[in-house]
């Protein structure tokens, strides 16, 4: 079975074609700046001669982008399949499913309507995700489409973890509660960690997805108990351009002092804060380099991030009544050893010990255990693979039809 995985953004479309017989990526790429100065990038891992790098294309909409992807996949020159008929199903990443979906589902009219109803929660992502679904339906008539929700994994949270201490009517009327995000990543790496632990019946794991967007989850017996992101991806740990959790009273104070509208202060918190707001850049590699050169703002960011990570990991360990493993994943989690060793040093009181030499080697795709044999808590670097998780869900749903 061959699954096409689609992640549609407002002006972009990422894809991977995965052969589920061996879970190998046959091809992957991205359509960027759809509707303007569009470019198309296509990579074939098994044959670099078929790669296309940022080729300018006439791409007025997502349907055209999907057709360009299909044409490339089936091309005599750069293709990896003979015809579109070899694609058995399409799996779509969808940001927000609210309380409507606790797992992945086959797309039908009711599912599309539910995705629309969640537009208010994911105003940038959900409309684009639905556009990607519609585009695939238009081009690939009769091919099953499956929606995989970022929020789905977190639907196992108990009410005491997802509720806010606001008037209860806001939850009843508007659905104001913690939803959590990066669920597909947290689910993938927690499953991998459970395997590494020897598939125990009971497990307590904290998964740290650290990148431009970051979130941490407490995963008990394979299910999410709590997570750091909230109604939107703004809550939780400091991120590339997001402030993370702050005193809510700061919002009206800034609005009054800077004469900002609600939308303008939302932009400040989501797009002008975090690492960018403190240092002028959201690129962690740049911040790391500046910190080594003595830049105080860059050093401040690193210290803040390590402090927040330690607080959340320790807090989640307490909430679960113990901890078996810590997992680092995402662009920063997989490639920045110094964050891992600083955090694990702070958690030494719980019996966490890592092999520093080994830890420094784990980046650029290398993964595995970095804790020492006598560490009471296992520490893993696991490369996330949300596309494979989406493909696995899609395969399971389609095979059950």
SERO-4910 file (N, C-alpha, C, O; in steps of 0.05 Angstrom, whole numbers):
BEGIN
 pado doro    nc1    nc2    nc3   cac1   cac2   cac3    cc1    cc2    cc3    oc1    oc2    oc3
  Unk    A     17    -24      0      0      0      0     18     25      0     37     27     15
  Unk    A     10     45    -17     25     70    -18      7     92     -9    -16     96    -19
  Unk    A     16    108     11      1    129     23     14    156     16     38    159     20
  Unk    A     -2    175      7      8    202      3      0    219     28    -24    221     34
  Unk    A     19    230     41     15    247     65     16    276     57     36    285     45
  Unk    A     -5    291     64     -6    319     57     -8    337     82    -24    331    100
  Unk    A      8    358     82      6    378    103      3    405     89     23    417     81
  Unk    A    -22    414     87    -27    439     72    -28    463     91    -42    463    111
  Unk    A    -12    483     84    -12    508     98    -27    529     82    -37    523     60
  Unk    A    -29    553     92    -44    574     79    -32    580     51    -48    586     32
  Unk    A     -6    579     48      6    584     22     28    563     15     45    568     -2
  Unk    A     26    540     27     45    519     22     32    491     23      9    488     33
  Unk    A     46    471     13     36    444     14     60    425     15     74    422     -5
  Unk    A     63    412     38     85    392     41     73    364     35     49    359     40
  Unk    A     90    346     24     80    320     18    102    299     22    125    304     20
  Unk    A     93    274     27    110    251     27     94    227     15     71    224     22
  Unk    A    106    212     -2     94    187    -12    109    164      2    133    161     -1
  Unk    A     94    148     18    106    127     34     96    100     25     72     96     23
  Unk    A    115     82     21    108     54     15    105     40     42    124     35     56
  Unk    A     80     32     48     75     21     75     83     -8     78     82    -19    100
  Unk    A     92    -20     56    102    -48     58    128    -48     74    133    -67     89
  Unk    A    144    -27     71    169    -25     87    172      2    100    193      8    112
  Unk    A    151     19     99    151     46    110    173     63    100    184     80    114
  Unk    A    181     59     75    202     75     62    190    100     49    168     98     36
  Unk    A    203    123     51    195    147     37    204    145      8    228    145      3
  Unk    A    185    144    -10    192    142    -39    199    170    -50    217    172    -66
  Unk    A    184    190    -41    189    218    -49    177    237    -29    158    230    -15
  Unk    A    188    261    -29    177    282    -11    184    309    -23    202    311    -40
  Unk    A    169    329    -14    175    356    -24    156    376    -13    141    371      5
  Unk    A    157    400    -26    140    422    -16    134    441    -39    151    448    -56
  Unk    A    109    450    -40    100    472    -57     99    497    -40     85    497    -20
  Unk    A    114    518    -47    115    542    -30    104    566    -45    104    568    -70
  Unk    A     95    586    -29     84    611    -39     63    606    -60     63    619    -81
  Unk    A     44    588    -54     22    583    -72      6    608    -76     -2    622    -57
  Unk    A      0    615   -102    -15    639   -108      2    663   -114     -9    684   -123
  Unk    A     28    662   -108     45    685   -114     69    675   -131     65    664   -153
  Unk    A     93    679   -121    117    669   -135    123    641   -127    142    636   -111
  Unk    A    108    622   -137    108    594   -128    133    579   -136    144    584   -158
  Unk    A    142    561   -118    164    544   -125    158    515   -116    141    511    -99
  Unk    A    170    496   -130    165    468   -124    192    454   -119    210    455   -136
  Unk    A    194    440    -96    217    424    -89    209    395    -86    189    389    -74
  Unk    A    225    377    -99    218    348    -99    243    333    -94    264    337   -107
  Unk    A    242    314    -75    266    297    -69    259    268    -70    237    259    -60
  Unk    A    277    252    -81    274    223    -82    298    211    -67    320    211    -78
  Unk    A    294    202    -42    316    193    -25    333    171    -38    357    170    -33
  Unk    A    321    154    -55    336    132    -66    351    140    -92    367    124   -102
  Unk    A    346    164   -103    358    172   -128    359    203   -129    340    215   -138
  Unk    A    382    214   -120    384    243   -119    383    256   -147    379    280   -149
  Unk    A    388    241   -168    387    252   -195    359    261   -202    355    276   -221
  Unk    A    339    251   -188    311    259   -193    302    283   -177    279    291   -179
  Unk    A    320    294   -161    312    317   -144    307    342   -160    320    347   -180
  Unk    A    287    357   -151    281    384   -162    284    404   -140    271    401   -119
  Unk    A    300    425   -144    304    444   -123    292    471   -129    300    485   -147
  Unk    A    271    478   -114    258    505   -115    253    514   -144    262    535   -152
  Unk    A    239    498   -159    233    504   -187    209    523   -188    188    517   -177
  Unk    A    212    547   -202    189    565   -204    166    551   -220    171    538   -240
  Unk    A    142    554   -210    119    542   -222     95    561   -222     93    578   -204
  Unk    A     77    557   -241     52    572   -241     33    556   -223     23    535   -231
  Unk    A     27    566   -199     13    551   -179     -8    569   -166     -4    578   -143
  Unk    A    -30    575   -179    -49    595   -169    -65    585   -144    -74    602   -129
  Unk    A    -68    559   -141    -83    548   -118    -73    521   -110    -56    509   -123
  Unk    A    -85    510    -88    -77    484    -78    -83    461    -97    -68    441    -98
  Unk    A   -105    463   -112   -112    442   -131    -90    440   -152    -82    418   -160
  Unk    A    -80    462   -161    -58    462   -181    -33    450   -168    -18    435   -181
  Unk    A    -28    457   -143     -5    447   -129     -6    416   -127     14    403   -132
  Unk    A    -30    406   -120    -33    377   -118    -28    364   -145    -15    343   -147
  Unk    A    -38    376   -167    -33    365   -194     -4    365   -200      6    346   -213
  Unk    A     11    386   -193     40    387   -197     54    365   -182     72    352   -193
  Unk    A     45    360   -157     57    338   -142     52    311   -155     70    295   -158
  Unk    A     27    306   -164     20    281   -177     36    278   -203     46    256   -209
  Unk    A     38    299   -218     53    298   -243     82    291   -238     94    275   -253
  Unk    A     94    302   -217    122    295   -210    124    266   -201    143    252   -209
  Unk    A    106    257   -184    107    230   -174    105    209   -196    116    187   -194
  Unk    A     90    216   -217     85    197   -239    102    202   -264     99    189   -285
  Unk    A    120    223   -263    136    231   -285    157    209   -293    167    195   -276
  Unk    A    162    207   -319    183    188   -328    210    196   -319    228    180   -314
  Unk    A    214    223   -316    241    233   -309    246    233   -279    268    224   -270
  Unk    A    227    242   -263    232    245   -234    213    229   -217    214    231   -192
  Unk    A    195    214   -229    174    200   -215    183    175   -201    205    164   -205
  Unk    A    166    165   -183    171    141   -168    149    120   -170    152     97   -161
  Unk    A    127    128   -184    105    109   -190     97    113   -219    103    134   -231
  Unk    A     83     93   -230     76     94   -258     51    111   -263     49    125   -283
  Unk    A     32    110   -244      8    125   -247     -5    132   -220      3    120   -200
  Unk    A    -23    151   -220    -37    159   -196    -52    136   -183    -58    137   -159
  Unk    A    -60    116   -199    -75     93   -188    -60     77   -167    -71     62   -153
  Unk    A    -33     81   -166    -17     67   -146    -19     80   -118    -11     68    -98
  Unk    A    -31    104   -117    -35    117    -91    -61    106    -79    -83    112    -90
  Unk    A    -59     92    -57    -83     78    -46    -99     96    -28   -123     92    -25
  Unk    A    -87    116    -16   -102    134      2    -85    159      8    -61    159      2
  Unk    A    -98    180     19    -84    204     26    -89    210     55   -112    210     64
  Unk    A    -68    216     70    -71    223     98    -65    253    101    -44    262     92
  Unk    A    -83    268    114    -80    296    117    -75    304    146    -89    295    164
  Unk    A    -56    321    151    -52    333    177    -72    356    180    -74    374    163
  Unk    A    -88    355    202   -107    376    208   -101    386    236    -98    370    255
  Unk    A    -99    412    239    -90    424    265   -109    418    287   -102    406    307
  Unk    A   -134    427    284   -152    428    307   -178    412    302   -191    416    282
  Unk    A   -183    394    321   -208    379    320   -226    384    344   -247    372    347
  Unk    A   -217    403    362   -232    409    387   -239    383    401   -222    365    403
  Unk    A   -264    381    411   -272    357    425   -286    338    406   -297    317    414
  Unk    A   -286    344    380   -301    329    361   -287    303    353   -300    284    346
  Unk    A   -260    302    355   -246    279    346   -224    271    366   -208    287    374
  Unk    A   -225    246    375   -205    235    393   -185    217    378   -167    206    390
  Unk    A   -189    215    352   -171    199    336   -174    207    306   -188    225    300
  Unk    A   -160    192    289   -161    198    261   -186    186    248   -196    166    258
  Unk    A   -196    199    227   -222    191    215   -221    193    185   -206    208    173
  Unk    A   -238    176    172   -242    177    144   -258    202    138   -278    208    151
  Unk    A   -250    218    118   -263    243    112   -289    238     98   -290    224     77
  Unk    A   -311    250    108   -336    251     94   -348    278     98   -334    296    109
  Unk    A   -373    283     89   -384    310     91   -386    320    120   -381    343    125
  Unk    A   -392    301    139   -395    309    167   -368    317    178   -366    336    194
  Unk    A   -347    303    171   -320    310    180   -311    337    169   -300    353    183
  Unk    A   -317    342    144   -310    367    132   -324    390    146   -312    411    152
  Unk    A   -350    386    153   -365    407    167   -353    411    195   -352    434    204
  Unk    A   -345    390    208   -333    393    235   -306    408    234   -300    424    251
  Unk    A   -290    403    213   -265    418    209   -271    447    205   -257    464    216
  Unk    A   -292    453    190   -301    481    186   -308    494    213   -302    517    218
  Unk    A   -322    479    230   -331    490    256   -308    496    274   -310    511    293
  Unk    A   -284    484    268   -260    490    284   -243    512    272   -221    517    282
  Unk    A   -253    525    251   -238    547    239   -230    568    260   -208    579    259
  Unk    A   -248    574    278   -243    595    298   -219    588    316   -205    606    326
  Unk    A   -215    562    321   -193    553    338   -166    552    322   -145    556    334
  Unk    A   -168    546    297   -144    545    280   -147    561    255   -148    550    233
  Unk    A   -150    588    258   -157    605    235   -137    606    212   -144    611    190
  Unk    A   -111    600    218    -91    599    197    -89    571    185    -85    568    161
  Unk    A    -91    550    203    -86    523    194   -110    508    184   -109    496    162
  Unk    A   -132    508    199   -155    491    191   -166    497    163   -172    479    148
  Unk    A   -170    523    156   -179    528    129   -160    517    108   -169    507     87
  Unk    A   -134    520    113   -114    510     94   -115    479     93   -113    467     71
  Unk    A   -118    466    116   -120    437    117   -143    427    101   -141    408     86
  Unk    A   -166    441    104   -190    433     89   -187    438     59   -196    423     43
  Unk    A   -173    460     53   -167    465     24   -151    443     12   -156    435    -11
  Unk    A   -132    432     27   -116    410     18   -132    385     13   -129    371     -7
  Unk    A   -151    380     31   -169    357     28   -186    360      3   -189    342    -13
  Unk    A   -198    384      0   -215    389    -23   -199    387    -50   -209    376    -69
  Unk    A   -175    397    -49   -158    395    -74   -152    366    -81   -153    359   -105
  Unk    A   -146    349    -61   -141    321    -67   -166    307    -77   -165    290    -95
  Unk    A   -189    314    -65   -214    302    -74   -220    309   -103   -230    293   -118
  Unk    A   -213    333   -110   -218    343   -138   -200    328   -158   -209    321   -179
  Unk    A   -175    325   -151   -155    313   -169   -156    282   -168   -151    269   -188
  Unk    A   -161    271   -143   -158    242   -139   -186    231   -132   -190    221   -109
  Unk    A   -204    232   -150   -231    223   -145   -233    194   -137   -221    177   -150
  Unk    A   -247    189   -115   -251    161   -106   -229    150    -88   -232    129    -77
  Unk    A   -207    165    -85   -185    157    -67   -192    164    -38   -198    188    -33
  Unk    A   -191    146    -19   -198    152      8   -180    174     20   -156    174     16
  Unk    A   -193    193     34   -179    214     47   -183    211     78   -205    207     87
  Unk    A   -161    213     93   -162    210    122   -151    235    135   -131    246    127
  Unk    A   -165    244    156   -157    267    171   -144    258    198   -156    243    212
  Unk    A   -120    268    203   -105    262    228   -101    288    243    -88    307    233
  Unk    A   -113    290    267   -114    315    281    -91    318    302    -85    300    317
  Unk    A    -79    342    302    -58    349    321    -69    347    350    -54    340    368
  Unk    A    -94    353    353   -106    353    380   -116    326    389   -122    322    413
  Unk    A   -118    307    371   -131    281    378   -118    266    401   -132    256    418
  Unk    A    -91    265    401    -77    249    422    -83    260    450    -83    245    469
  Unk    A    -88    286    452    -91    298    478   -120    296    489   -125    306    511
  Unk    A   -138    284    474   -165    281    483   -169    262    506   -191    260    517
  Unk    A   -148    248    514   -149    230    537   -144    245    563   -146    233    585
  Unk    A   -138    271    562   -133    286    586   -158    286    604   -180    290    593
  Unk    A   -155    283    630   -177    285    648   -186    314    651   -171    333    645
  Unk    A   -211    318    660   -221    346    661   -205    364    680   -202    388    674
  Unk    A   -193    352    701   -178    369    719   -152    379    706   -139    397    716
  Unk    A   -144    366    684   -120    375    669   -127    395    647   -111    413    641
  Unk    A   -150    391    635   -156    408    612   -173    433    618   -175    451    601
  Unk    A   -186    434    642   -203    457    648   -187    481    658   -166    477    672
  Unk    A   -197    504    652   -186    529    663   -205    539    685   -229    534    684
  Unk    A   -194    554    704   -210    564    726   -224    590    719   -220    611    732
  Unk    A   -239    588    698   -256    611    688   -285    603    693   -291    580    700
  Unk    A   -304    622    690   -332    614    693   -339    590    675   -332    590    651
  Unk    A   -351    570    687   -355    544    673   -372    548    648   -369    532    629
  Unk    A   -388    569    647   -405    574    624   -388    579    598   -397    574    576
  Unk    A   -363    589    602   -346    594    578   -338    567    565   -335    566    541
  Unk    A   -335    547    581   -330    520    570   -355    510    556   -354    499    534
  Unk    A   -378    513    569   -403    502    558   -411    517    533   -421    505    514
  Unk    A   -407    543    533   -416    559    510   -396    560    487   -403    560    464
  Unk    A   -370    562    494   -350    567    474   -329    546    471   -312    547    453
  Unk    A   -329    526    489   -309    505    488   -281    514    497   -261    503    488
  Unk    A   -280    534    515   -255    543    525   -243    522    544   -253    518    566
  Unk    A   -221    509    536   -208    489    551   -180    484    538   -175    494    517
  Unk    A   -164    468    552   -138    460    540   -143    438    520   -157    419    525
  Unk    A   -131    442    496   -133    422    475   -106    409    469   -105    384    465
  Unk    A    -85    424    469    -58    413    464    -53    409    434    -72    406    418
  Unk    A    -28    409    426    -20    406    398      5    389    396     15    378    416
  Unk    A     15    386    372     38    368    366     30    339    374     48    323    379
  Unk    A      4    333    375     -4    307    385      7    284    369     13    263    380
  Unk    A      9    287    343     19    266    326     48    260    332     57    237    332
  Unk    A     64    281    338     92    278    346     94    265    373    109    246    377
  Unk    A     79    275    393     80    263    420     72    234    419     83    217    434
  Unk    A     52    227    403     43    199    401     64    182    389     69    160    399
  Unk    A     77    192    368     98    176    354    121    170    373    129    147    376
  Unk    A    132    191    385    157    187    401    151    172    427    168    158    437
  Unk    A    127    176    439    120    161    463    117    131    457    125    114    474
  Unk    A    106    125    434    104     96    426    132     84    423    137     62    431
  Unk    A    150    100    410    177     90    406    191     87    433    207     68    437
  Unk    A    186    105    452    199    103    478    189     79    493    205     65    507
  Unk    A    163     73    491    152     49    505    165     24    494    170      5    509
  Unk    A    170     23    468    184      0    456    212     -2    468    221    -24    475
  Unk    A    226     21    470    253     20    481    254     12    510    274      1    520
  Unk    A    232     17    524    230     10    553    223    -20    556    223    -31    578
  Unk    A    218    -33    533    211    -62    534    181    -68    534    173    -89    543
  Unk    A    165    -48    525    136    -51    523    123    -59    550    108    -78    552
  Unk    A    129    -44    571    116    -50    597     87    -43    597     77    -27    581
  Unk    A     72    -56    614     43    -51    615     37    -23    625     18    -10    616
  Unk    A     54    -13    643     51     14    654     76     30    650     98     19    653
  Unk    A     73     55    642     96     72    637     89    101    642     66    110    639
  Unk    A    110    116    650    107    145    655    129    160    640    152    157    647
  Unk    A    121    174    620    140    187    601    134    216    598    110    224    596
  Unk    A    154    233    597    151    261    589    164    265    562    188    259    558
  Unk    A    148    274    543    158    278    516    161    308    511    143    324    515
  Unk    A    185    316    502    191    345    497    195    350    467    216    343    456
  Unk    A    175    361    455    177    368    427    186    397    425    171    416    431
  Unk    A    212    401    418    224    427    419    233    436    391    250    423    378
  Unk    A    221    458    382    228    469    356    220    498    355    221    511    375
  Unk    A    212    508    331    202    535    330    176    537    346    171    558    358
  Unk    A    161    516    345    138    512    363    145    490    382    156    469    373
  Unk    A    140    493    408    149    473    427    126    466    446    110    483    454
  Unk    A    125    441    454    106    432    474    116    408    488    133    393    478
  Unk    A    107    404    513    115    381    529     90    367    538     70    379    545
  Unk    A     91    340    539     68    324    547     75    303    567     97    292    567
  Unk    A     57    298    586     59    276    605     43    253    593     19    255    589
  Unk    A     56    231    588     43    208    575     44    184    594     66    173    600
  Unk    A     22    176    605     20    154    624      6    130    611    -17    133    602
  Unk    A     20    108    611      9     83    599      1     88    570    -19     77    560
  Unk    A     16    104    556     12    109    527    -10    130    521    -15    135    498
  Unk    A    -22    142    542    -43    162    538    -34    189    550    -20    190    570
  Unk    A    -43    210    537    -36    237    547    -51    244    572    -76    242    573
  Unk    A    -36    250    593    -48    259    619    -50    290    620    -68    301    631
  Unk    A    -30    303    608    -29    332    609     -9    341    587      8    326    578
  Unk    A    -12    367    580      6    378    560      7    408    564     -9    420    578
  Unk    A     27    421    552     32    449    558     16    469    541     10    491    551
  Unk    A     11    462    516     -5    481    499    -34    480    507    -44    461    519
  Unk    A    -49    501    501    -76    504    511    -98    504    490    -99    487    473
  Unk    A   -115    525    491   -136    529    471   -123    532    443   -133    522    423
  Unk    A   -100    546    443    -84    551    419    -55    542    425    -49    535    448
  Unk    A    -38    542    405    -10    534    409      7    556    424     31    553    425
  Unk    A     -6    576    435      9    598    447     19    592    475     39    601    484
  Unk    A      3    575    490     10    570    518     33    551    521     40    536    503
  Unk    A     46    553    544     67    533    551     95    545    551     99    568    560
  Unk    A    114    530    541    142    538    541    147    560    521    133    562    501
  Unk    A    168    576    525    176    596    506    184    583    479    195    561    479
  Unk    A    177    596    457    182    585    430    196    605    413    205    626    422
  Unk    A    198    598    387    213    615    368    202    643    367    217    663    370
  Unk    A    176    646    363    163    673    361    140    676    381    128    697    382
  Unk    A    134    655    396    111    656    415    122    659    444    143    648    451
  Unk    A    107    675    459    116    681    486    112    658    506    126    656    526
  Unk    A     94    639    499     88    618    519     71    630    541     59    651    539
  Unk    A     70    616    564     53    624    586     63    650    599     87    652    605
  Unk    A     45    668    603     51    694    616     28    701    635      7    688    634
  Unk    A     32    720    652     11    731    669    -11    742    650     -5    761    635
  Unk    A    -35    732    651    -56    743    633    -61    773    635    -70    785    616
  Unk    A    -55    784    659    -60    813    663    -41    830    646    -46    853    642
  Unk    A    -19    818    636      0    832    619    -14    841    593     -8    862    582
  Unk    A    -33    825    583    -47    830    558    -61    857    559    -56    874    542
  Unk    A    -80    862    577    -93    888    577    -74    911    584    -78    934    574
  Unk    A    -53    906    600    -34    927    606    -20    937    580    -18    961    575
  Unk    A    -10    917    564      3    924    539    -16    937    519     -9    956    506
  Unk    A    -41    927    518    -61    938    500    -65    968    506    -67    984    488
  Unk    A    -67    975    532    -72   1003    540    -47   1020    535    -50   1042    524
  Unk    A    -24   1010    543      0   1026    540      9   1030    511     19   1052    504
  Unk    A      5   1010    494     13   1011    466    -10   1018    447     -6   1020    423
  Unk    A    -34   1021    459    -58   1027    443    -62   1006    421    -66   1012    398
  Unk    A    -63    980    430    -65    958    411    -93    946    411   -107    947    432
  Unk    A   -102    936    388   -127    922    387   -122    893    396    -99    885    398
  Unk    A   -144    877    401   -140    849    408   -124    834    387   -106    818    394
  Unk    A   -129    839    361   -114    825    340    -85    833    340    -67    816    335
  Unk    A    -79    858    346    -52    868    345    -36    856    369    -13    848    365
  Unk    A    -48    854    392    -33    843    415    -30    813    411    -11    801    421
  Unk    A    -49    800    398    -47    772    391    -23    767    373     -8    748    376
  Unk    A    -19    785    354      4    784    335     30    787    351     50    773    345
  Unk    A     31    805    370     55    809    386     62    784    400     85    775    400
  Unk    A     42    771    413     48    746    429     55    722    412     71    706    420
  Unk    A     43    720    388     47    697    371     71    700    351     84    680    345
  Unk    A     76    724    342     95    727    320    119    745    326    138    746    311
  Unk    A    118    760    349    139    779    355    153    774    382    169    790    391
  Unk    A    146    752    395    156    747    422    175    723    422    188    718    402
  Unk    A    176    709    444    194    686    446    223    692    442    232    714    449
  Unk    A    237    674    429    266    678    423    270    703    406    289    718    410
  Unk    A    252    707    387    254    730    369    251    756    385    267    774    381
  Unk    A    232    758    403    228    782    418    251    789    437    257    812    442
  Unk    A    265    768    447    287    772    466    314    777    452    331    791    463
  Unk    A    317    765    428    344    766    416    344    779    388    365    786    377
  Unk    A    320    781    375    319    791    348    320    769    327    319    775    303
  Unk    A    323    744    336    322    721    318    308    698    331    310    694    355
  Unk    A    295    682    314    281    658    324    297    633    317    288    611    323
  Unk    A    320    636    304    336    613    296    353    604    319    371    618    328
  Unk    A    348    580    329    362    570    353    392    566    348    408    569    366
  Unk    A    399    559    323    428    556    317    443    582    319    466    583    329
  Unk    A    430    604    310    442    630    312    445    638    342    465    649    350
  Unk    A    424    633    357    424    639    386    446    624    400    460    635    417
  Unk    A    449    598    393    470    582    405    498    593    399    515    594    417
  Unk    A    502    601    374    527    613    366    533    639    381    555    644    390
  Unk    A    512    656    383    516    681    397    522    677    427    538    691    439
  Unk    A    508    657    439    512    651    467    541    643    473    553    651    493
  Unk    A    552    627    455    580    619    458    599    642    456    621    642    467
  Unk    A    591    663    441    608    687    437    604    707    460    617    727    461
  Unk    A    586    700    479    582    718    502    559    736    501    555    753    519
  Unk    A    541    733    480    518    750    478    499    745    502    490    722    505
  Unk    A    493    765    518    478    761    543    449    754    537    437    739    552
  Unk    A    437    766    516    409    760    510    406    731    501    387    717    509
  Unk    A    425    722    485    424    694    476    428    675    499    415    655    501
  Unk    A    446    682    517    450    666    541    425    666    559    418    645    571
  Unk    A    411    689    560    387    690    575    366    672    564    352    658    579
  Unk    A    363    671    537    343    653    525    349    624    532    331    609    538
  Unk    A    375    616    530    382    589    536    376    582    565    366    560    571
  Unk    A    381    600    583    376    595    611    346    594    617    337    577    632
  Unk    A    331    612    604    302    612    607    290    585    597    273    573    611
  Unk    A    299    577    574    288    552    563    294    528    580    277    511    585
  Unk    A    319    526    590    326    504    607    311    504    633    302    483    643
  Unk    A    307    528    644    292    531    669    263    522    665    252    507    681
  Unk    A    250    531    643    223    524    638    220    494    633    201    481    642
  Unk    A    238    483    617    238    454    612    239    438    638    224    419    641
  Unk    A    257    446    655    261    431    680    235    433    697    227    413    709
  Unk    A    223    456    698    198    459    713    176    441    703    162    428    718
  Unk    A    172    441    676    151    425    665    156    395    668    138    380    675
  Unk    A    180    386    663    187    358    666    183    349    695    171    329    700
  Unk    A    194    365    713    191    358    742    162    359    751    153    341    766
  Unk    A    147    378    741    118    380    748    102    357    737     85    346    751
  Unk    A    108    349    713     93    327    701    101    300    715     84    283    718
  Unk    A    126    298    722    135    274    737    119    272    763    111    250    771
  Unk    A    116    294    777    101    295    802     71    288    797     59    273    812
  Unk    A     60    298    775     32    293    769     27    264    763      5    253    768
  Unk    A     47    250    751     44    222    745     52    204    768     48    180    767
  Unk    A     65    216    788     74    200    811     99    184    805    104    162    816
  Unk    A    115    195    787    140    181    780    147    186    750    132    198    736
  Unk    A    170    176    742    179    180    715    197    157    706    217    151    720
  Unk    A    191    146    683    208    124    672    227    134    651    249    124    648
  Unk    A    218    154    635    234    163    613    228    192    605    205    202    608
  Unk    A    248    206    595    246    232    583    254    230    554    274    217    548
  Unk    A    238    241    536    244    240    508    247    268    497    231    286    502
  Unk    A    269    273    483    274    298    469    270    293    439    281    275    427
  Unk    A    254    311    426    249    308    398    245    336    386    245    356    400
  Unk    A    240    337    360    237    363    346    264    374    338    285    364    346
  Unk    A    264    395    322    289    406    311    309    414    332    333    408    329
  Unk    A    300    426    354    319    433    376    324    409    394    347    404    402
  Unk    A    303    395    401    306    372    419    325    350    408    339    337    423
  Unk    A    325    347    381    342    326    369    370    336    363    388    320    361
  Unk    A    374    363    362    400    373    352    415    391    370    436    401    363
  Unk    A    404    396    395    418    413    413    426    398    439    410    398    458
  Unk    A    450    386    440    458    370    463    460    386    489    454    376    510
  Unk    A    467    412    487    472    428    512    446    432    527    446    433    552
  Unk    A    423    435    513    398    437    528    392    411    543    383    411    566
  Unk    A    397    389    530    392    363    542    409    358    567    399    349    587
  Unk    A    435    365    565    452    359    588    446    379    611    448    372    635
  Unk    A    440    404    605    434    424    626    408    416    641    407    418    665
  Unk    A    388    407    626    363    400    638    366    374    655    357    373    678
  Unk    A    380    355    644    384    330    658    401    334    683    397    320    704
  Unk    A    420    353    682    436    359    706    418    370    728    421    363    752
  Unk    A    399    387    721    380    398    741    362    377    752    352    379    775
  Unk    A    357    356    737    339    334    745    355    311    758    344    290    763
  Unk    A    380    315    764    397    294    776    386    286    803    390    263    812
  Unk    A    371    304    817    360    296    843    340    274    841    334    260    860
  Unk    A    329    270    817    310    248    812    324    222    803    312    202    798
  Unk    A    351    224    800    366    201    791    372    200    762    378    179    751
  Unk    A    369    224    749    375    225    720    404    229    715    416    248    726
  Unk    A    416    212    699    445    214    692    447    209    662    435    190    651
  Unk    A    463    226    649    467    221    620    497    218    614    514    227    629
  Unk    A    502    204    592    529    201    582    535    226    564    525    228    542
  Unk    A    551    244    575    555    270    562    568    267    534    561    281    515
  Unk    A    587    249    532    601    244    507    582    234    486    582    243    463
  Unk    A    565    215    494    545    204    476    524    225    469    516    227    446
  Unk    A    516    240    488    496    261    484    505    280    462    489    289    445
  Unk    A    531    288    462    541    306    443    541    295    414    542    310    395
  Unk    A    540    269    412    540    256    385    511    255    374    508    251    349
  Unk    A    491    258    391    464    253    381    452    279    370    441    296    384
  Unk    A    455    281    343    443    303    328    444    295    298    456    275    291
  Unk    A    431    311    282    429    305    253    420    277    247    431    263    231
  Unk    A    398    269    260    385    244    254    394    220    271    382    199    269
  Unk    A    415    223    287    423    201    305    405    201    329    399    222    341
  Unk    A    395    177    337    377    175    359    382    150    376    396    132    367
  Unk    A    372    151    400    375    128    418    377    138    447    369    160    453
  Unk    A    387    120    464    388    127    493    414    142    499    436    134    490
  Unk    A    412    164    514    435    179    522    440    178    553    459    189    563
  Unk    A    423    164    567    426    161    596    447    139    602    451    121    585
  Unk    A    459    140    625    478    120    634    463     95    644    440     96    651
  Unk    A    477     72    645    464     47    655    452     49    683    432     36    689
  Unk    A    464     66    700    454     68    728    434     91    732    426     96    754
  Unk    A    426    104    710    406    125    712    379    114    719    370     94    707
  Unk    A    366    125    739    340    116    747    318    122    727    297    109    726
  Unk    A    324    143    710    305    151    689    319    149    663    341    160    659
  Unk    A    307    135    644    318    133    617    315    160    603    294    173    605
  Unk    A    335    168    587    333    192    571    339    185    542    359    173    536
  Unk    A    320    192    525    322    184    497    321    209    479    308    229    484
  Unk    A    336    208    457    333    226    434    319    209    413    330    189    403
  Unk    A    295    217    405    280    203    385    272    222    363    258    242    369
  Unk    A    279    216    339    271    233    316    242    230    310    232    208    305
  Unk    A    227    252    312    198    250    307    193    244    278    209    251    261
  Unk    A    170    232    273    162    226    245    132    227    243    118    207    243
  Unk    A    122    252    243     93    256    242     81    245    216     58    235    216
  Unk    A     96    247    194     86    237    168     81    207    169     61    197    159
  Unk    A    100    192    181     96    163    183     73    156    201     58    138    196
  Unk    A     69    172    223     47    167    241     20    172    226      1    156    230
  Unk    A     19    193    210     -5    198    194     -9    175    174    -32    166    170
  Unk    A     12    166    161     10    144    142      0    118    155    -16    104    144
  Unk    A     10    113    179      2     89    194    -28     90    201    -43     70    198
  Unk    A    -37    113    210    -66    117    216    -82    113    191   -103     99    192
  Unk    A    -73    125    169    -88    123    144    -90     94    135   -112     86    126
  Unk    A    -68     80    136    -68     52    128    -88     35    145   -103     19    134
  Unk    A    -87     40    171   -105     24    189   -134     30    183   -151     11    182
  Unk    A   -141     55    178   -169     62    172   -178     52    145   -200     41    143
  Unk    A   -161     54    125   -168     44     98   -171     14     97   -189      4     84
  Unk    A   -153      0    111   -155    -29    111   -180    -40    126   -188    -62    121
  Unk    A   -191    -23    143   -215    -31    158   -241    -26    142   -263    -34    150
  Unk    A   -239    -12    119   -262     -6    103   -275    -31     92   -295    -29     78
***
